[in-house]
Amino acid sequence: MNLLIEHEDQPVVWRGPLISQAIKQLFGDVMWGELDYLLVDLPPGTSDATLTIMQSLPVKGVIMVTTPQSLATMVVSKAVHMAQKLNIPVLGIIENMSYFLCPDTGKKHFVFGESHSSKVAIAADAPIIANLPIDSNATNLCDNGKIEDVVLMETQTLTEAFLRSAPIETSSKIRLDLTKMSYVMKPSKLGFKPAKNANLLSVVVEEEGNSSELSPQAKELIKNKENWGVLESPDAHARISGICGDTMQIDLQIEGRIIRDARYMTDGCGPSIASAGMAIRLAKGKSITEAKKITQDDIVENLGGLPDDHRHCAKLAAMTLQQAIRNIGQVPDTIEKIS
């Protein structure tokens, strides 16, 4: 609305009927084009605006956003019951400001108390899609008009979870497109911008492509994104930024002295995804002592080789894995620069 008024601090004093009319006019008069999704950000609770959108627009589903406080849970539960009465499916629950991850100690601080998102999920009969931390850097970027510069490691997992839950005919096509794009693109401006090596990998992601740049093992790991994601309560965690600007994180679950489970995420290119996937594959089921011996060369060898200008991706994967092992029991979240 600030785009339509003279001063940004000027109040918009509208009653419910005028708000409802404006919403319907905005939806009906704008030439949206052929959209895959149109996302509408609603105010909290069960206001006239929410009721108008649920009753008057072709809504396919609702994502409920809550915060840890009990009061927020109650308000969001009202919205859940409203959607249910109007026969609109709840696709999932997102809990915002779930915790603050201290950069010095890696310890999670639950600033707003114990999470109640599970209660909302039970009421809505819907999955919890994400628990997002407090991130002051994201806040500062948004406040300074630089939202396109916000890059969160949780973004891709959140997007993929949304696409899995969305009951829309085009969602399977979009999932395929995002699967192809995500490992050659980096998130920016509410979409994607090409990574530095997008041209190199563009032929790799084509299903019928016969590129000789990457081995079949690497292409398989890129396509399937084996062990992509995060562990909810990892025993070890590391996040490192490499010389090319790619960031990688690895979570480990330890039982005894054995790595029982592991996950990775990266905002990097295809070789970064392949290298991280292979590092995880080599580490799972191994003892900590054995996993400590996994090197850059081991990753490259098991991938069937990497182009010379992407061997640093294997180095990033090996160093992130080794840092995670060193962090067992500490779970830090610092970003380290490697040379």
C-alpha positions as CSV (number, residue, x, y, z in Angstrom):
1,M,0.0,0.0,0.0
2,N,3.0,2.3,0.5
3,L,3.4,2.4,-3.2
4,L,-0.1,4.0,-3.5
5,I,0.2,6.7,-0.8
6,E,2.2,9.9,-0.7
7,H,4.0,9.3,2.6
8,E,5.1,5.9,3.9
9,D,4.0,6.8,7.5
10,Q,0.5,7.8,6.3
11,P,-2.1,5.4,7.7
12,V,-4.5,3.5,5.5
13,V,-7.8,4.0,7.3
14,W,-10.1,1.5,5.5
15,R,-13.0,-0.5,6.8
16,G,-13.5,-4.1,6.0
17,P,-15.8,-3.7,2.9
18,L,-13.3,-1.4,1.2
19,I,-10.4,-3.7,2.0
20,S,-12.4,-6.6,0.5
21,Q,-13.2,-4.7,-2.6
22,A,-9.6,-3.6,-3.1
23,I,-8.4,-7.2,-2.8
24,K,-10.9,-8.5,-5.4
25,Q,-10.1,-5.7,-7.8
26,L,-6.3,-6.3,-7.4
27,F,-6.7,-10.0,-8.2
28,G,-9.1,-9.4,-11.0
29,D,-7.6,-6.4,-12.8
30,V,-3.9,-7.2,-12.7
31,M,-2.6,-9.1,-15.8
32,W,-0.7,-11.8,-13.8
33,G,0.2,-13.8,-16.9
34,E,0.6,-17.6,-16.8
35,L,1.6,-18.2,-13.2
36,D,2.7,-21.5,-11.6
37,Y,2.0,-20.0,-8.1
38,L,0.6,-16.8,-6.8
39,L,1.5,-16.4,-3.1
40,V,-0.6,-14.0,-1.0
41,D,0.8,-12.8,2.3
42,L,-2.0,-12.5,4.8
43,P,-2.2,-10.6,8.2
44,P,-2.4,-12.7,11.4
45,G,-5.8,-14.0,12.6
46,T,-9.2,-14.2,10.9
47,S,-9.7,-10.6,9.5
48,D,-11.9,-9.4,6.7
49,A,-8.9,-9.6,4.3
50,T,-8.3,-13.3,5.1
51,L,-12.0,-14.2,4.8
52,T,-12.3,-12.3,1.5
53,I,-9.4,-14.2,0.0
54,M,-10.5,-17.6,1.2
55,Q,-14.1,-17.1,0.0
56,S,-13.6,-15.0,-3.2
57,L,-10.3,-16.2,-4.7
58,P,-9.4,-19.6,-6.1
59,V,-7.2,-20.6,-3.2
60,K,-5.6,-24.0,-3.6
61,G,-4.1,-24.2,-0.1
62,V,-2.8,-22.3,2.9
63,I,0.6,-22.3,4.6
64,M,0.2,-21.3,8.3
65,V,3.1,-19.3,9.8
66,T,3.4,-19.2,13.5
67,T,6.0,-18.3,16.2
68,P,6.8,-20.2,19.4
69,Q,4.6,-18.3,21.8
70,S,1.5,-19.9,23.1
71,L,-0.6,-16.9,22.2
72,A,0.6,-17.1,18.6
73,T,-0.4,-20.7,18.6
74,M,-3.9,-19.8,19.7
75,V,-4.3,-17.2,17.0
76,V,-2.9,-19.4,14.2
77,S,-5.2,-22.2,15.4
78,K,-8.2,-19.9,14.8
79,A,-7.0,-19.5,11.2
80,V,-6.6,-23.2,10.8
81,H,-10.2,-23.8,11.9
82,M,-11.3,-21.0,9.6
83,A,-9.6,-22.7,6.6
84,Q,-11.1,-26.1,7.6
85,K,-14.6,-24.6,7.8
86,L,-14.1,-23.2,4.3
87,N,-12.8,-26.5,3.0
88,I,-9.3,-25.1,2.1
89,P,-6.5,-27.5,2.7
90,V,-3.6,-26.5,5.1
91,L,-0.5,-27.5,3.2
92,G,2.0,-27.1,6.1
93,I,3.2,-25.2,9.1
94,I,6.2,-22.8,9.3
95,E,7.5,-21.7,12.7
96,N,9.4,-18.4,12.4
97,M,11.8,-17.1,15.0
98,S,12.1,-20.6,16.5
99,Y,15.5,-20.0,18.1
100,F,18.7,-18.0,17.9
101,L,21.8,-19.8,17.1
102,C,24.7,-18.2,19.0
103,P,27.6,-17.7,16.5
104,D,30.2,-17.9,19.3
105,T,29.1,-21.2,20.9
106,G,26.8,-22.8,18.4
107,K,24.2,-23.2,21.1
108,K,20.5,-22.8,20.3
109,H,18.7,-20.2,22.5
110,F,14.9,-20.5,22.5
111,V,14.3,-16.8,23.0
112,F,10.5,-17.0,22.8
113,G,10.2,-20.2,24.8
114,E,9.3,-23.7,24.0
115,S,7.9,-24.4,20.5
116,H,4.2,-25.0,20.1
117,S,4.2,-25.6,16.3
118,S,3.4,-29.3,16.8
119,K,0.0,-28.3,18.3
120,V,-0.8,-26.3,15.2
121,A,0.3,-29.2,13.0
122,I,-1.9,-31.6,14.9
123,A,-4.9,-29.3,14.7
124,A,-4.3,-28.7,11.0
125,D,-3.4,-32.3,10.2
126,A,-0.5,-30.9,8.2
127,P,3.3,-31.3,8.4
128,I,5.8,-28.8,9.9
129,I,7.7,-27.6,6.8
130,A,10.4,-25.6,8.6
131,N,11.5,-24.1,11.9
132,L,13.3,-20.9,10.9
133,P,15.9,-19.2,13.2
134,I,16.2,-15.6,14.1
135,D,18.7,-14.1,11.7
136,S,19.7,-10.5,12.3
137,N,21.6,-10.3,9.0
138,A,18.4,-11.1,7.0
139,T,16.6,-8.5,9.1
140,N,19.2,-5.8,8.3
141,L,19.2,-6.6,4.6
142,C,15.4,-6.4,4.4
143,D,15.3,-3.1,6.3
144,N,17.8,-1.7,3.9
145,G,15.9,-2.7,0.8
146,K,18.3,-5.6,-0.1
147,I,16.0,-8.6,0.3
148,E,17.4,-10.1,-2.9
149,D,20.8,-10.5,-1.0
150,V,19.3,-12.7,1.7
151,V,20.6,-16.2,1.3
152,L,19.5,-18.7,3.9
153,M,20.6,-22.4,3.9
154,E,17.0,-23.3,4.8
155,T,15.6,-21.7,1.7
156,Q,15.9,-24.6,-0.7
157,T,14.7,-27.2,1.8
158,L,11.7,-24.9,2.5
159,T,10.9,-24.5,-1.2
160,E,11.1,-28.2,-1.9
161,A,8.9,-29.1,1.1
162,F,6.3,-26.5,-0.2
163,L,6.4,-28.0,-3.7
164,R,5.9,-31.5,-2.3
165,S,2.9,-30.4,-0.3
166,A,1.2,-28.2,-2.9
167,P,-1.8,-30.0,-4.5
168,I,-1.4,-28.2,-7.8
169,E,-1.3,-29.9,-11.2
170,T,1.9,-28.1,-12.3
171,S,3.8,-28.9,-9.1
172,S,5.5,-32.1,-10.5
173,K,6.8,-30.1,-13.5
174,I,8.1,-27.4,-11.3
175,R,9.8,-29.9,-9.0
176,L,11.6,-31.2,-12.0
177,D,12.6,-27.7,-13.1
178,L,13.8,-26.7,-9.7
179,T,15.8,-30.0,-9.4
180,K,17.6,-29.1,-12.6
181,M,18.0,-25.4,-11.7
182,S,19.0,-25.6,-8.1
183,Y,22.5,-27.0,-8.6
184,V,23.4,-24.6,-11.3
185,M,21.8,-21.5,-9.9
186,K,22.1,-19.5,-6.7
187,P,19.0,-17.9,-5.0
188,S,18.6,-14.2,-5.6
189,K,15.8,-11.7,-6.1
190,L,13.1,-14.1,-5.1
191,G,14.3,-16.4,-7.9
192,F,17.6,-17.5,-9.2
193,K,20.7,-16.0,-10.8
194,P,23.3,-18.1,-12.7
195,A,26.3,-19.3,-10.8
196,K,29.7,-18.5,-12.2
197,N,29.9,-22.0,-13.8
198,A,26.3,-22.3,-15.0
199,N,27.4,-22.5,-18.6
200,L,29.7,-25.5,-17.8
201,L,26.9,-27.4,-16.1
202,S,24.0,-26.4,-18.4
203,V,24.6,-29.4,-20.7
204,V,25.0,-31.7,-17.7
205,V,21.6,-31.2,-16.4
206,E,19.9,-32.0,-19.6
207,E,18.5,-35.5,-19.3
208,E,19.6,-36.4,-22.8
209,G,23.0,-34.7,-22.6
210,N,26.2,-36.5,-23.2
211,S,28.6,-34.1,-21.5
212,S,32.1,-35.5,-20.8
213,E,32.7,-32.8,-18.1
214,L,31.4,-35.0,-15.2
215,S,31.4,-38.7,-14.6
216,P,28.2,-40.8,-14.4
217,Q,28.8,-41.1,-10.6
218,A,28.8,-37.3,-10.3
219,K,25.8,-36.8,-12.5
220,E,23.8,-39.4,-10.5
221,L,24.6,-37.6,-7.2
222,I,23.7,-34.2,-8.7
223,K,20.4,-35.6,-10.1
224,N,19.3,-37.5,-7.0
225,K,20.7,-35.1,-4.4
226,E,21.4,-38.0,-2.2
227,N,21.4,-37.1,1.6
228,W,20.5,-33.5,0.9
229,G,19.0,-31.6,3.9
230,V,19.5,-31.1,7.6
231,L,19.3,-33.2,10.7
232,E,16.9,-31.8,13.3
233,S,19.2,-32.6,16.3
234,P,22.7,-33.2,14.9
235,D,25.5,-34.4,17.1
236,A,27.9,-32.4,14.9
237,H,27.6,-29.6,12.5
238,A,30.0,-27.5,10.3
239,R,29.5,-24.8,7.7
240,I,32.4,-23.6,5.6
241,S,32.7,-21.0,2.8
242,G,35.1,-22.0,0.0
243,I,37.4,-20.0,-2.2
244,C,34.8,-19.8,-5.0
245,G,32.2,-18.4,-2.7
246,D,30.2,-21.6,-2.4
247,T,29.0,-22.5,1.2
248,M,28.6,-26.0,2.4
249,Q,27.2,-27.4,5.6
250,I,27.2,-31.0,6.9
251,D,25.3,-32.4,9.9
252,L,26.3,-35.7,11.5
253,Q,24.4,-38.1,13.8
254,I,26.7,-40.2,16.0
255,E,25.9,-43.4,17.8
256,G,28.8,-44.7,19.8
257,R,31.7,-43.9,17.6
258,I,29.8,-44.6,14.3
259,I,28.4,-42.0,11.9
260,R,24.9,-43.4,11.6
261,D,23.4,-40.6,9.5
262,A,24.5,-37.4,7.8
263,R,23.1,-34.7,5.7
264,Y,24.5,-31.8,3.6
265,M,23.4,-28.5,2.0
266,T,25.2,-26.2,-0.3
267,D,24.4,-23.1,-2.4
268,G,27.1,-24.2,-4.8
269,C,27.4,-25.7,-8.3
270,G,26.9,-29.3,-9.5
271,P,30.4,-30.5,-8.6
272,S,29.9,-29.1,-5.1
273,I,26.7,-31.1,-4.7
274,A,28.4,-34.2,-6.2
275,S,31.4,-33.8,-3.9
276,A,29.3,-33.3,-0.7
277,G,27.1,-36.2,-1.7
278,M,30.1,-38.5,-2.1
279,A,31.7,-37.3,1.1
280,I,28.5,-38.2,3.0
281,R,28.3,-41.6,1.2
282,L,31.8,-42.4,2.2
283,A,31.3,-41.3,5.8
284,K,28.0,-43.0,6.7
285,G,28.4,-46.2,8.5
286,K,32.1,-45.5,9.2
287,S,33.7,-45.0,12.6
288,I,34.9,-41.5,13.5
289,T,38.5,-42.6,13.1
290,E,37.8,-44.0,9.6
291,A,35.8,-40.9,8.6
292,K,38.7,-38.6,9.6
293,K,40.8,-40.2,6.9
294,I,38.5,-39.2,4.1
295,T,40.4,-36.8,1.9
296,Q,39.8,-34.6,-1.2
297,D,41.5,-37.3,-3.3
298,D,39.2,-40.0,-2.0
299,I,36.2,-37.9,-3.0
300,V,37.6,-37.2,-6.5
301,E,38.5,-40.9,-7.0
302,N,35.1,-42.2,-6.0
303,L,33.4,-39.6,-8.2
304,G,35.4,-41.0,-11.2
305,G,37.3,-37.7,-11.4
306,L,36.4,-34.0,-11.5
307,P,37.4,-31.2,-13.9
308,D,40.6,-29.6,-12.8
309,D,38.8,-26.3,-12.2
310,H,36.4,-28.0,-9.8
311,R,38.7,-30.1,-7.7
312,H,38.3,-27.4,-5.0
313,C,34.7,-28.6,-4.6
314,A,36.0,-31.9,-3.3
315,K,38.4,-30.0,-1.0
316,L,35.5,-28.0,0.4
317,A,33.5,-31.2,1.0
318,A,36.4,-32.9,2.7
319,M,37.2,-29.9,4.9
320,T,33.5,-29.5,5.9
321,L,33.3,-33.1,6.8
322,Q,36.5,-33.0,8.9
323,Q,35.3,-29.8,10.6
324,A,32.0,-31.4,11.5
325,I,33.9,-34.4,13.0
326,R,36.0,-32.0,15.1
327,N,32.8,-30.3,16.2
328,I,31.2,-33.4,17.6
329,G,29.2,-32.4,20.7
330,Q,29.6,-28.7,20.0
331,V,27.3,-28.0,17.0
332,P,28.7,-24.6,16.1
333,D,27.4,-22.6,13.2
334,T,30.4,-20.5,12.2
335,I,31.4,-19.9,8.6
336,E,35.1,-20.4,8.0
337,K,37.1,-19.1,5.1
338,I,39.4,-21.6,3.5
339,S,42.3,-20.8,1.2
